[in-house]
C-alpha cells in the first residue's frame, strides 16, 4: 500500500503521426493506375482525467512514463492509417501541472473533468495528394509529424472549504472524526496526523468539506517539523479554523504564532476568513483560559469545544456552515471558487 504523495515527476509523450503511403493503383485492365497512397493516422494525445475517487498521487510513483500510441501508416487504395490511442492519466482533484525544470505552473486542473495536455502529431499525406497534371506519378509522401515529449512536475493541493490549523494535539483530528466519517488516527503524541485528511459533513442540507492539516510548529514556514510540506494545502481552502489547546500553558501565544507562520509562508493566507476554537474545554481551569484568550483576540469570537463531552459542537457546526457558504461563491463562466470578502458580516461582537 502506498502512502500519501503530494508531488512527483513523470515523463509524458504524445504519439507520432503515421507516415503517408507511396502507392499506385494496380488492377486488371488498369495498366496505368494513378497514385493512391493514403494518409497516416494522427498520433494519440496525452489527457489528464480528474477522478474524484483518487486522493493521492501514489499511482504515479509506480508508473513514471506515459506515452500515447503512434498513428499508423497510410496504405494503398487511399486507405487511411488508424489514429493512435490517447493515453489517459488519472489524477485527484486539486492537481497542478508544472514545468519540471522551472517549476512554473502550466495548468491548474481545479474545476476540470479532463484536460488534453499534449496533442499527437499529425499524420503525413499520401502521394495521392501530390498528383498534378505535370506530375502524374509522385513517388514521395509526407512523413508523420513527431509527437511531443516532456518531463512534468505533478503536485496535489488539497481542496476543502475549511482547513484546520493548529499545533500538534490541539484536537483537530478528533473534531474531524466527530463531524465526518473520517477515521483519522488520534493519539497523545505529536504528529499523529502525518498526511492531510479530508472529511465531509452535512448540516441542514448543506455539505462542507473539512481538511485536517498536519500540526504546525514554530518555524514551520522555514522548514521546521512537518508543517512546511503541508502549508501549501492551506492555500486551496476557503476559510481556516484555528485550534488553540486551552490545556497547554502557552495557549495565549499559540494564536499569534500560528498567524505568523502562515504570514511568513504566504501573506495572503492571513487574509482568509477564519474561526478560532478553544479546545479541551472539559479540563480543569480552561473556562478561565477561554475568557483570557477571548480578551487577547480582537474581532473574532472564540468558540469553545470539547471533543470528549461534545460541548460547543453544535455551535461550531453552524459556524462552519455559515462561513463556508458566506465566503464561497462561484465565479460565472470559469468554474473556479473564489473568496468573497464579507468579513464584516461574519465577525461576532465580543
C-alpha positions in Angstrom: 0.0 0.0 0.0 1.3 3.4 -1.0 1.4 6.3 1.4 0.4 9.9 0.8 2.1 11.5 -2.1 1.6 15.2 -3.0 4.4 15.7 -5.5 6.1 13.7 -8.2 7.7 13.9 -11.6 6.7 11.9 -14.7 7.6 11.7 -18.4 4.8 12.2 -20.8 4.8 11.9 -24.7 2.2 12.3 -27.3 2.2 9.8 -30.2 3.9 10.4 -33.6 1.8 10.8 -36.6 1.8 7.9 -39.1 3.6 8.3 -42.5 1.8 8.9 -45.7 1.9 6.0 -48.2 3.5 5.9 -51.6 1.3 3.6 -53.7 -0.1 3.3 -57.2 -3.3 1.7 -58.3 -2.6 -1.8 -59.8 -5.7 -3.6 -61.1 -6.5 -5.8 -64.0 -7.4 -3.7 -67.1 -5.9 -0.6 -65.5 -2.3 -0.7 -66.7 -1.5 2.9 -65.7 -3.4 3.5 -62.5 -2.5 6.7 -60.7 -1.2 7.3 -57.2 -3.5 6.1 -54.4 -1.3 6.3 -51.3 -3.4 7.0 -48.2 -2.7 9.4 -45.3 -1.1 8.4 -42.0 -3.1 8.4 -38.8 -2.9 11.1 -36.1 -0.8 10.3 -33.0 -2.6 9.9 -29.7 -3.0 12.7 -27.2 -1.9 12.9 -23.5 -5.0 13.5 -21.5 -5.2 14.1 -17.7 -8.5 12.9 -16.3 -9.6 14.1 -12.8 -11.0 11.3 -10.7 -13.0 12.1 -7.6 -12.1 8.7 -6.1 -8.4 9.4 -6.1 -6.9 11.2 -3.0 -3.1 10.9 -3.7 -0.5 10.8 -6.5 0.8 7.4 -5.3 -0.1 5.6 -8.5 2.2 7.9 -10.4 5.1 6.6 -8.3 4.6 3.1 -9.8 4.4 4.3 -13.5 6.5 7.3 -14.3 6.4 7.2 -18.1 3.3 7.7 -20.1 3.3 7.5 -23.9 0.4 7.7 -26.3 0.2 5.4 -29.2 1.7 6.4 -32.6 -0.6 6.8 -35.6 -0.5 4.0 -38.1 1.0 4.5 -41.6 -1.3 5.0 -44.6 -1.8 2.2 -47.1 -2.6 1.8 -50.7 -6.1 2.2 -52.3 -6.3 5.5 -50.4 -6.7 3.8 -47.1 -6.0 6.0 -44.1 -3.9 4.7 -41.2 -5.6 4.3 -37.8 -5.2 7.2 -35.3 -3.2 6.4 -32.2 -4.9 5.7 -29.0 -4.8 8.5 -26.4 -3.1 7.9 -23.1 -5.2 8.9 -20.1 -3.5 9.8 -16.8 -5.9 9.8 -13.8 -5.2 12.4 -11.1 -7.1 13.5 -8.0 -9.0 16.8 -7.7 -6.6 19.7 -6.9 -3.8 18.6 -9.2 -1.5 21.2 -10.6 0.9 20.5 -13.6 4.3 22.2 -13.5 7.3 22.5 -15.7 9.8 20.2 -14.1 12.8 22.5 -14.9 11.5 25.9 -13.9 8.6 25.0 -11.5 6.3 27.3 -13.4 2.6 26.3 -13.3 1.4 25.0 -16.7 -2.1 24.1 -15.8 -4.3 24.0 -12.6 -6.8 21.2 -13.1 -9.2 22.6 -10.5 -12.7 22.6 -11.8 -11.9 20.4 -14.9 -13.0 16.9 -15.7 -10.3 16.3 -18.2 -7.5 18.2 -20.0 -5.7 17.5 -23.2 -2.1 18.3 -22.3 -0.3 17.2 -25.4 -1.8 16.6 -28.8 -0.5 13.9 -31.1 1.5 14.6 -34.3 -0.5 14.9 -37.5 -0.4 12.1 -40.0 1.5 12.6 -43.2 -0.3 12.9 -46.5 -0.1 10.0 -49.0 1.2 10.5 -52.6 -2.4 10.8 -53.8 -2.4 14.4 -52.6 0.7 15.3 -54.7 -0.5 14.4 -58.1 -0.7 17.1 -60.7 -1.2 17.3 -64.4 2.6 17.5 -64.9 3.5 15.1 -62.0 1.3 12.2 -62.5 3.4 9.6 -60.7 4.7 11.3 -57.5 7.0 8.8 -55.8 7.0 10.5 -52.4 4.7 11.1 -49.5 4.7 13.2 -46.4 6.2 11.9 -43.2 4.1 12.0 -40.0 4.6 14.8 -37.5 6.6 13.9 -34.4 4.8 13.9 -31.0 6.0 16.0 -28.1 7.8 14.6 -25.0 8.2 16.5 -21.8 9.2 15.9 -18.1 6.4 17.2 -15.9 6.0 18.0 -12.3 2.7 16.9 -10.8 1.6 18.4 -7.5 -1.5 17.9 -5.4 -3.1 20.6 -3.3 -5.9 19.5 -1.1 -9.2 21.3 -1.9 -11.5 21.9 1.1 -14.0 24.5 2.4 -12.3 24.8 5.8 -8.7 23.9 6.7 -7.8 23.0 10.3 -4.7 24.9 11.6 -3.1 24.3 14.9 -0.2 22.8 16.8 0.0 19.1 17.3 -2.6 17.5 19.6 -4.8 20.6 19.5 -7.9 18.5 18.8 -8.1 18.8 15.0 -8.3 15.1 14.2 -10.8 14.4 17.0 -13.2 17.1 15.6 -12.8 15.7 12.1 -13.7 12.3 13.3 -16.7 13.7 15.3 -18.2 15.6 12.4 -17.4 13.3 9.4 -16.9 9.6 8.5 -13.2 10.1 8.5 -11.1 7.8 10.7 -8.1 9.8 11.5 -5.7 8.4 14.0 -5.9 10.1 17.4 -3.1 9.7 20.0 -1.4 11.7 22.7 1.9 12.4 20.9 2.9 15.0 18.3 2.4 14.5 14.6 -0.2 11.7 14.9 -1.6 13.1 11.7 1.1 12.8 9.0 -0.9 13.5 5.9 -3.8 15.8 5.1 -7.1 14.2 5.9 -10.4 15.1 4.2 -13.9 14.7 5.5 -17.4 16.0 4.7 -20.3 16.6 6.9 -23.9 17.6 6.2 -26.0 20.0 8.2 -29.4 21.3 7.1 -28.9 20.1 3.5 -25.5 21.8 3.3 -22.3 20.0 2.7 -18.9 21.2 4.0 -15.6 19.7 3.2 -13.1 19.8 6.0 -9.3 19.3 5.8 -7.2 18.3 8.8 -3.7 19.6 8.0 -0.8 18.0 10.0 0.2 20.1 13.0 2.4 23.1 12.6 5.2 24.1 14.9 7.0 27.3 15.3 9.4 27.7 12.4 7.3 25.6 10.0 7.4 28.3 7.3 11.2 27.9 7.3 11.1 24.1 7.0 10.9 23.0 10.7 8.8 20.0 11.5 6.2 18.6 9.1 4.3 21.9 8.6 6.3 23.3 5.7 5.5 20.4 3.4 1.8 20.8 4.0 1.3 24.5 4.3 0.7 24.6 0.6 -2.5 22.7 1.1 -4.0 25.6 3.1 -3.9 27.8 0.1 -6.8 25.9 -1.5 -9.2 26.2 1.4 -12.0 28.8 1.5 -11.6 29.5 5.2 -9.4 28.5 8.2 -10.2 27.1 11.6 -7.6 27.9 14.3 -7.4 25.3 17.1 -6.0 26.5 20.4 -5.3 23.9 23.1 -6.6 25.6 26.3 -4.9 22.9 28.4 -1.5 24.0 27.2 0.3 26.7 29.2 1.3 28.5 26.0 -2.3 28.9 24.9 -2.1 32.8 24.7 0.9 32.6 22.4 -0.5 29.9 20.1 -2.8 32.1 18.0 -0.2 34.9 17.1 2.4 32.2 16.5 0.2 30.4 14.0 -0.7 33.6 12.3 3.0 34.5 12.0 3.8 31.1 10.4 1.0 31.5 7.8 2.1 35.0 7.0 5.8 34.0 6.7 4.9 31.3 4.3 2.3 33.2 2.2 1.0 36.6 3.4 -2.3 36.1 1.5 -3.2 33.2 3.9 -3.9 35.5 6.8 -6.5 37.3 4.7 -8.7 34.2 4.6 -11.8 34.1 6.7 -11.2 32.3 10.0 -12.8 30.7 13.0 -11.0 30.4 16.3 -11.7 27.4 18.5 -10.5 26.9 22.1 -10.3 23.1 22.6 -10.3 20.7 25.6 -12.8 23.0 27.5 -13.7 20.0 29.7 -10.4 20.1 31.5 -10.0 22.0 34.8 -9.2 25.7 34.6 -9.9 26.0 30.8 -13.0 28.2 31.2 -10.9 31.0 32.7 -8.3 30.5 30.0 -11.0 30.7 27.3 -12.0 34.2 28.7 -8.4 35.3 28.7 -7.9 34.0 25.1 -11.1 35.8 24.0 -9.8 39.1 25.5 -6.5 38.7 23.7 -8.1 38.2 20.2 -9.9 41.2 18.8 -12.6 40.9 16.2 -13.3 37.2 16.4 -15.4 35.1 18.7 -13.6 32.2 20.3 -15.7 29.1 20.2 -15.3 26.5 22.9 -15.0 22.8 22.2 -14.7 19.5 24.0 -14.4 16.6 21.6 -15.0 14.2 24.6 -18.2 15.7 26.0 -19.5 17.4 22.9 -19.6 20.9 24.5 -19.7 23.5 21.7 -20.0 21.0 18.9 -23.4 22.2 17.7 -22.4 25.8 17.6 -19.2 25.0 15.7 -21.2 23.1 13.1 -23.4 26.1 12.5 -20.3 28.4 12.3 -18.7 26.1 9.7 -21.8 26.1 7.6 -22.1 29.8 7.9 -18.5 30.7 7.0 -18.3 28.1 4.2 -21.5 29.3 2.4 -20.9 33.0 3.1 -17.4 33.2 1.6 -17.6 30.6 -1.1 -19.0 32.0 -4.4 -18.8 30.5 -7.8 -17.3 32.8 -10.5 -19.5 32.9 -13.5 -18.1 31.3 -16.5 -14.8 29.7 -15.3 -15.9 27.1 -12.7 -13.4 28.2 -10.1 -14.1 29.1 -6.5 -13.2 32.5 -5.1 -13.3 34.1 -1.7 -15.7 37.0 -1.3 -14.7 39.5 1.5 -17.7 39.7 3.7 -15.8 39.5 6.9 -17.7 42.5 8.5 -20.9 40.5 8.3 -19.4 37.4 9.9 -17.2 38.7 12.7 -19.1 38.5 16.0 -19.3 41.1 18.7 -17.2 40.1 21.6 
